[in-house]
Amino acid sequence: MSTEPLPAESRRIWAWQSRLLPFVVVVLSLLTLFACVANVVQVYHVETHIEKPHDVNIDDILSVAWLLSQFGGRGRPQVAIQLLRTPGNPSGT
């Protein structure tokens, strides 16, 4: 290691970085704390939303699927309509 004294510019930079370090540590700690708290709150909100009962009304979706099947729509809407119209389906007509 060199025992030469640091130039004045290097000493100023070192002093500035030493004064800045506590600020950076505090800011990073607060941001980490905020991210953790926000994550916990978001997960709680999503879980409570999932656990609430929801009314499911697929009549509009079935109407669109029926219209698509009538006007040449291809693929899944026709399959969905066929499955819903099967005799074993409780909601089939």
CYANA upper distance limits for C-alpha pairs under 8 A (distance plus 0.5 A):
  6 LEU  CA     10 SER  CA      6.57
  6 LEU  CA     11 ARG  CA      6.73
  7 PRO  CA     11 ARG  CA      6.89
  8 ALA  CA     12 ARG  CA      6.77
  9 GLU  CA     13 ILE  CA      6.77
 10 SER  CA     14 TRP  CA      6.54
 11 ARG  CA     15 ALA  CA      6.56
 12 ARG  CA     16 TRP  CA      6.59
 13 ILE  CA     17 GLN  CA      6.59
 14 TRP  CA     18 SER  CA      6.57
 15 ALA  CA     19 ARG  CA      6.77
 16 TRP  CA     20 LEU  CA      6.63
 17 GLN  CA     21 LEU  CA      6.53
 18 SER  CA     22 PRO  CA      8.30
 19 ARG  CA     23 PHE  CA      8.27
 20 LEU  CA     24 VAL  CA      6.85
 21 LEU  CA     25 VAL  CA      6.66
 22 PRO  CA     26 VAL  CA      6.65
 23 PHE  CA     27 VAL  CA      6.64
 24 VAL  CA     28 LEU  CA      6.55
 25 VAL  CA     29 SER  CA      6.55
 26 VAL  CA     30 LEU  CA      6.61
 27 VAL  CA     31 LEU  CA      6.62
 28 LEU  CA     32 THR  CA      6.59
 29 SER  CA     33 LEU  CA      6.63
 30 LEU  CA     34 PHE  CA      6.54
 31 LEU  CA     35 ALA  CA      6.60
 32 THR  CA     36 CYS  CA      6.74
 33 LEU  CA     37 VAL  CA      6.68
 34 PHE  CA     38 ALA  CA      6.43
 35 ALA  CA     39 ASN  CA      6.52
 36 CYS  CA     40 VAL  CA      6.78
 37 VAL  CA     41 VAL  CA      6.68
 38 ALA  CA     42 GLN  CA      6.54
 39 ASN  CA     43 VAL  CA      6.65
 40 VAL  CA     44 TYR  CA      6.65
 41 VAL  CA     45 HIS  CA      6.61
 42 GLN  CA     46 VAL  CA      6.67
 43 VAL  CA     47 GLU  CA      6.56
 44 TYR  CA     48 THR  CA      6.63
 45 HIS  CA     49 HIS  CA      6.65
 46 VAL  CA     50 ILE  CA      6.65
 47 GLU  CA     51 GLU  CA      6.66
 48 THR  CA     52 LYS  CA      6.80
 58 ILE  CA     62 LEU  CA      6.59
 59 ASP  CA     63 SER  CA      6.62
 60 ASP  CA     64 VAL  CA      6.82
 61 ILE  CA     65 ALA  CA      6.63
 62 LEU  CA     66 TRP  CA      6.48
 62 LEU  CA     81 ILE  CA      7.70
 63 SER  CA     67 LEU  CA      6.67
 64 VAL  CA     68 LEU  CA      6.60
 65 ALA  CA     69 SER  CA      6.69
 65 ALA  CA     77 PRO  CA      5.24
 65 ALA  CA     78 GLN  CA      7.36
 65 ALA  CA     80 ALA  CA      8.23
 65 ALA  CA     81 ILE  CA      7.53
 66 TRP  CA     70 GLN  CA      6.73
 66 TRP  CA     77 PRO  CA      7.72
 66 TRP  CA     78 GLN  CA      7.92
 66 TRP  CA     81 ILE  CA      7.46
 67 LEU  CA     71 PHE  CA      6.73
 68 LEU  CA     72 GLY  CA      6.72
 68 LEU  CA     73 GLY  CA      4.97
 68 LEU  CA     74 ARG  CA      8.11
 68 LEU  CA     77 PRO  CA      7.42
 68 LEU  CA     78 GLN  CA      8.41
 69 SER  CA     73 GLY  CA      5.44
 69 SER  CA     74 ARG  CA      7.42
 69 SER  CA     77 PRO  CA      7.15
 69 SER  CA     78 GLN  CA      6.15
 73 GLY  CA     77 PRO  CA      7.96
 73 GLY  CA     78 GLN  CA      8.26
 74 ARG  CA     78 GLN  CA      7.35
 75 GLY  CA     79 VAL  CA      7.22
 76 ARG  CA     80 ALA  CA      6.50
 77 PRO  CA     81 ILE  CA      6.74
 78 GLN  CA     82 GLN  CA      6.69
 79 VAL  CA     83 LEU  CA      6.67
 80 ALA  CA     84 LEU  CA      6.66
 81 ILE  CA     85 ARG  CA      6.64
 82 GLN  CA     86 THR  CA      6.92
 83 LEU  CA     89 ASN  CA      8.15
 84 LEU  CA     89 ASN  CA      6.71
 84 LEU  CA     91 SER  CA      7.18
 84 LEU  CA     92 GLY  CA      5.46
 84 LEU  CA     93 THR  CA      8.26
 85 ARG  CA     89 ASN  CA      7.45
 85 ARG  CA     91 SER  CA      8.36
 85 ARG  CA     92 GLY  CA      4.91
 85 ARG  CA     93 THR  CA      6.21
 86 THR  CA     92 GLY  CA      6.52
 87 PRO  CA     92 GLY  CA      6.93
 87 PRO  CA     93 THR  CA      8.40
 88 GLY  CA     92 GLY  CA      8.13
